[in-house]
Structures are given as C-alpha cells and as structure tokens.
C-alpha cells in the first residue's frame, strides 16, 4: 500500500473514531457507538481528546430545600471569578462576570462580534410587565418547570405525574393535562416558515394567548439552519402573522443552541439584519435560549459553526464537559449580560431546552444525569441579580425552563439519555421520578 493511501486511511479511521453522539455527528456516530460499546473501555469511548477546560468552583449558593418562597438573592462566593472557556478566535475573550459583595454582579465590556467592523445593535425596547401563562399562577413553582416533547407523543405518557406546569412541542396535534400550558415551536428552515400562513393563523387563533417560539436553533446547520438575514426575515414574517391573528399571543425568538460568544455574535448579526431590513429594533416578547455544552468546531461533533459566521472554532468543549454546572451557570449569566447590553433586560428569559445529551456508555448513567438536572434546578430557582435579572420576576435570571425530554428514542439524531419516560414501556424513568419529586418538594 502506498504511504499516501495508508496515511489517508489512517486519517479517515481517526476521524471516524472521533465521531460521537451529538448534534452534528449523530447520523454517522450512532451505529459506530453501538458497535464499539461492547468492546471499548470507558477511556476508549471518551473520544475525541483535546485539552480539557479545568473545573471552576460553583459560584452560587444553593436554594434551601423544600420551600417555594423566592429567596432575595443568590450570592456567588466572594472573590471568585467565573473564568470563560476557550474564546472565539479572533474575537476578544468573553466577559468574566465576577462576584461582588452583597451578591451584585460586575461585568466588563460586552461580547463583540467576531468581525470588529460589525457593531452590535442596542435597540430601545419598551419595558413590559410580567408574562403570565393562561390559567397558571406564576406564584406556583410548577409554572416554571416543563419538558420538551420532541416526537408529538404527549398523549402516550402519563405526563401529569411529572408535576410540570408546561410543555413545549412542535406543531403536531397534542393535548396537555388540565392546568398546564402547551407552547409551540414554529418550524423554520433556511429562513422559510412552516406551516403555511393559513394553517399557522388557524393554529394561533385556536390557542389564544399561547407562546410561539420561532424556529429551533437557527444557529445550527442541522436544525433551523438560517443565516442571520434569513432568520430575521423568517422571524418578522412569523411575528407579524401571529400578532395579527392573536394580539395576545406571546412570541419568542428561536433559541440558539448555547449562549457562547460565537452564538451571541450570531444573535448580534440577527438584530443588525432586522434593524437594516425593517427599520426598527427586533420586537421580542420572550427571549428563549438552549443551554447545551457542546463543541463549536467546523466539521466536528457538537454544534459546528452558525450559518453566515466565518470562524472555524469557538468553544472547544469536551464530552466530559456536557454536565458541567459551572459552565451551565456561566452561560446563563453571559446571556443575561448580553440581553441587558442589547436593551432587552425587561424581557423574560425562558430556557427552552437543556439536558445531558451524551449516552450512558460515554460515562453518563442516570445517577449522573439526575445530579446535573437537580443541580441545574437549584441554580435556576435561586439565581437572582439586581443588575441582570428580570425586574417583573424579582430579578430572577431565568423565568421558566423545560427539560429534554418527555421521551426520545434510541435512534440516529435522537437523545434518550434524559428521558423522563421509557418510550417502550411507557413507564417513568429514574430521571423522570427525580424530576417529579423535585417539583413536588420545592
């Protein structure tokens, strides 16, 4: 065999071995994972290997257990700093948000787009009051907890046992238990909205006051896959149609996959495109964000690079980082800093997807998933800041959140690790029981 051919084959096998279960590699990775799992040791499964991001102390005080009374503030440990991971190249390092006496947060300069010539848009936004859900009392902690229904199968599971207050689903037909809310994701792909205008208007009219999230991860090439300009067009079209059909409807921006500097650059370009195209600041009722911890590298596992962005790398997270609570918290804080600096502090923030996406054979058994989920719940319930939070909700950083997911299958492009129900037996999983118990006791 010629050296060049051998080298090419070696490179091909190395790349194949590095593919893992994640948003970009799933189609190729799933079969390889199942074939290798029987013989590979845990160390061999934890590929690819890159320099690790060292853990940092958790910069928050957990919420007291078994109480639903909001606490006044959650103070990070005095003197600590939440150091960022590997920054986007060639943009400056992201803001480090440091703890100050009394729980205040001091932030440095805002994250700027990778292209220094592109200045962020800082719109003037009219403050809005609390955004309550139809039929739900925001004082009830259930109002905050929800789950994602990926496959349109809510009615196949006893979801009322979760004690959740809301569910997020696609445009498929579905019902939720009495006293809970169903929010919808309007499909966007390449800047095109579906269903068509007539069908979407009918759905909006049938659910007055509902929440509509426009697109799912427009920053990810295998999700809504839209350039900033395409997404600005799609959002304007959907927002105008929905508000015309139901002025009481609430419209949320399609969540980016993770609020890293690379994704905040993408959102800056969306805001700029909207301003340029329509001559006004982008109107937003609710900001939505996902909080994944996945690799940002072109043609690699993870979430790749957003459409329309020229960078080749962002944050080079590892598999082991997927349940890092310090990263989870830092990204939420960074997004709230971004919202404030863009004039959107007076908008609620919904976390419309988070979970552990790596499989058990990669070192993420149910016990580890539950520890991450409950630790994230502690943070989300207790994270309050007088300079960053939503004023209408006691300056909480995040108002509502949904766990991923009700039940996902073990198929390519699916992520069953965080399942609350087993899709085969229809029984609640250990993760689901932990979810239900947490909501019931808080």
N, C-alpha and C positions, 0 to 999 in steps of 0.2 A: 504494500500500500504506500502510495506517495505521502511524503511528510505533510504537504498541504492538505491532502484529503484527510489524513489522520487528525491533523490539528482542527480541521473544520468539524469532523465528527466529535472530537473531544469537546469542542466548544458547544456543539449542539446538545450533547448529553449534559453538560454542565448547566446550560440554560434550562433544559427540561427538568433537571433535578431541583432547580430553584423555584419553579412554579409552585405556588401554594394556594390554598383556598382563600380567595379574596375577590374583590370586585373586578379586577382586570384579568385574572388568570383562571377563573373558575371553570370555564369550558374545558381547558386543557388539563387543569390541575386535578379535577375531581377523580377521574379514572386513575391517574398516576398515584394519587394519595391512597386510594383503596388497594391498589396492587402492592404498594410499598409498605403499607401499615403492618402487614403480617410479619415482615422480616426486619424492618428498620427499628433500631433502638430509638428511645426518645431523643437522644442527642442528634441522631442522624435525621430525624424528622424536622428538627428546628433549623431549617434552611430557608432562604439564603443567610449567610453570615456577613454582617457588616459591623462596624464599630457601634457599640451599644450606647444608648443615652443613659447616663447614670441616674439612679433614682434620686429624687429630692424629697425632703420632709413634707408631709401633708400640711399645707398652710391654712388649716382651718380647725375649728373646734367642733366636734360632732354635736348634733342636736340631741338634747336629752330624750331618752326613750319614753315611749308610752304617753305622749302628750300631743295634742293637736293645737296647742296655743302657740302662735308665732312668737319666736324669740326676737328680741330687739336688734341684735347684731351678732354676726359670727366673726370673731376677730382672728385673723391669721396670727401665727406665733410671732411675737415682736422680734424684729431684727432679721427675719428670714426674707429671702427673695426667691420668687418663682422663676428660675432661670429657663430661658427658651431652649428648645432643641436646635438642631442644625438649621440655620437660617436659609431662606430662599437666596439663591445666587442670581444676579449680583446685587439684590436689594439689601439695605441695611438690616441689622439684626432687629427682630421684633421687640416691641416694648416689654420691658420687665416690670411687672406690677408688684410693688413692694408693700409689705405691711407697715403701717404707721400706728402710733399709739392711738388707742381708742377704736381700732378696727377700721379706720379710714384707709383708703387706697390711693397711693400716689402713682401716677403714670407718667412716663416720659413721652417723647414725641410719638405721634400716631404711626402705625404701619403705613408705608407708602407703596404705591405700585412698583413692580419690578422695573418698569420703564420710567426713569425720572422725569421724562417730559410729560407724563400723564398725571395731572394733578387731581386728587380726589374731589368729588363734588360734595359740598356741605350744604344740603338743602335746608330751607326754613320750613319746619313742619309744625303745624298747629297741634298743640297737645290734645290728647283725647283722654277721656275718663276710663274707668275700669271696663274691661271687655268680659262680660259675664256670658256664660253659656245658657241657652234656653232651658229652663226647668232645673238648673243646677245652682246650688248655693256655693259661691266661692269660699265661704267660711267652712264648708265641709271638705276635709282633706281629700276625699275621693275625687273632688273636682280636678285635682292636679294630676292624678295617676291615670295612665291609659296604656293601651297596647296597639301595635300595628297589626292589621290583618292583611297579609300580603296576597293571599290567594282567593279572596272573596268568599271565605267559608265560615264566616262568623256564626252562622246558624248551625254549624256542625259540632259546636263545642258548648259546654255549659259555662259560658264566659261570665255569667253573673256571679260565679263562685270566686272570681278574681277580686271582687270588691272595687273594681275600677270605675271611674266616672265618665270615661270617654274612650272611643276607639277611632282609629284613623285607617281608612281603607281607600281603595281605588274607586273607579266609577261603576263597579259591578253592583248589582242589586244586593241588598243586605239589610238586616234589622239588628237592633241592639236591645238589650233588656230595658224595661221601663226605668226612667230616671237616669238614663245615661245618654251621652251625646255621640252621634256619628258624624265625623268630619271626613271630607273627601279630598283626594288628590286628583286634580285635573291633569290629564296626560299632556305632556309637551315633549316633542322630539324634533331636534333640529330647528326649533323655533315655530313648529306647527302645533296648534292646539287641537285636541280631540277630546270628546266627540265634537260633531259639527255644531254650529251656532244654535240651530233649532233644538237639538237634543240637549245641549248644555243648558239652554234657557229653561226648558221644561223641567229639568232636574233641580235647577235653582229655585224656580217657582214652587216646586213641590216640597222644598225644605227651607222655608223662610228662616232667616237668622242664622243659617248654618255657616260653618267655617270651610273655606275652599283654599287649598294650597295649590299654587300654580306651578306644576312640574315637580319632578323628583330628581334632585341632584343634577341640575343643568350643567354643573361643572364637571361631570363625569361622562366620559366618552361612550360608555355602555349603558348609561341611564338616559336622562333627557338630552344630553349631548348638544348643547346650544352655545354658540359664541355669545359674548356679551350683547352684541347688537341683535342677534336673533332672539335671545331671551327677553330683551327689553321690548321688542315688537310683540312677542307672544304674551308677555305679562300685561301690556297695555290693552291688547285685544281682549284677553280673558277678564281683566279687571273691569273694563268698560261694559262688557256684556253682562257680567254677573251683577254689577251695581245697577245696571239698567233694568234687569229682571227683578231684583230684590235689593232695594236700598239698605235693608237691614242686614244683608249678608256681610260676613267678615272675610277679607281676602288676605292671604298670607303669601309672602314670597317663597318660591320653591327653595327648599333647604339645600345649601351646599353640603358636601359630604363631611367636612370637618373644618372648623374655623381656624385654619392655619394662615400664615402670611400669604401664601400662594393663593388660597381661596378668597382671602379678603381683597387681594389685588383684583381677582375676577369680579367680585361684587362692586368694587370701585369703578371698574370699567362698565358694568351694567348701569350703575347710577349715572355715569357720564353719558352713556349712549342714550338713556331715557331722556335726560335733560336736552341733549342735542336733537333728538328726534321729535320730541313733543313739547319742548319749550317750557317745561316745568319739572319740579322735583318729583321723583317717583312716589306715588301715593301708596302707603302701606298701612294696613290695619294691624297686622301681626307680623313680626319677624319670626321666621322659622329657621332652625339650623339642625343639622345632624352633628353628632359628636363622635365620629369614628376616630380610630388611631391607626391609620394605615399609611403605607409607604407612598410617597409622591416622587415618582421617577418614571420618565418616559419609557414605555415598552417594558415595564416591570410589573410585579404584583402590586396590589394596593389600589389606589385611585388615579394613577397616572397623572397627566397634566391637563388642566382645564382647556377646553377648546378656545382658540384665539390667544393663548398665552405662549410666548416663545421660549420660556425656561425649559430646561431639561430635568431639573431636580428641584425639590422643595425640601420638606422634612423627611429624612430617611429613617422612618420608624422601622422597628424590628417586630417580628412575630411576638416576642415576649412583652412588647410594649402595649399589646392590644387591650389589656385590662389595667393599665397604669392610672390610678386615681389622681396622681399629681398632674399628669398630662391632661386628663379629663377636666379637672378643675381649671387649669391654666387656660385651656382653650375657651371655656365658657367666659372666663374673666376677659380674655382678649376680645371676644366677640362683643361683650358689653362695652368695652372701651371703644371699639370700632363704632358701635351704634351711637354712643354718646358723641363721639367726634364727628359723625356724619349728620347729627341733628335728630336722631331717632331715639333718644333715651326715653321719651314719653310714649313709647310703644311697648306692648307686652312681647316677651320672648318665649316661644314655645320650642321645646326640644322634641322634634317630631321623629326622631329615630336614634336609639343608641342600644348597644348590646355588646356581647363578646361574639365575634364572628369566626374565630378560629375553632377547629374541631377538638374533641377530647383527645384524639391521638396526637395532637400537637401540644399537649400539656394543659388543656383547659377542661377538666372534668366539671360536673355540676357544682361541686363544693367551691371551686374557684370562681365559677360564673356567679354563684349566689353571693359570694363575698364582694365581688365587684358591684353587682346590682345594688345590694343594700348599702354599700359604702357610697355609691353614687346618689342613692335616695337620701341618705343623711345630708350630703352636701347640697342637693337641690332644695330640700326642705329648709335648710338653715342658712343658705348663703344670702346675706343681706349686706348692702353697702349704700351709704348715704350719698355717694357721688356717682354711682354707676347704675343702681337698681331702678326698677320701675316705680315711680312715685305713687301711683294708684294702688300698688300692692305692697305697701310698707317697705319699698326699696329692695324687694327681693330681686335677685338677678334673673331667675327663671320662674315663669308663672305655671307652666304645665309641661308634661313630658309623657312620651309613650315609649314603652319597651318593645324591642324587636325580638320575637313576635308572638302572635297567638299560636300559630303552628306552621312551621315551614317543613318542607320535605327534604330528604337527603338526596337531592338531585343536583346536577350542574346548575350553577347560578342561584343556588338556594343555600340558606344558612340556618341549620336547625339547632345550633348549639344553645341558643337562648329560648328555645320553645317553651311556652307555658302549658301547652297540651301536646300529647303524643298524637301525630296525625294518623297513626294506625289504630291504636286502642281507644282514642278519644279521651283518655284519662289525663288528669292534670299531672305534670311532671314535678320533680323536686323543685325546679326553678319556679314553676307556677305556684306551688304551695308556699314557697318562701315569699313570692310576690303578694299573694293573698294575705298571708299572716302579717307582713309588714304594714300593708294598708290598714288592716283591721286594728292594729295596735298603735297606730300613730294618728 
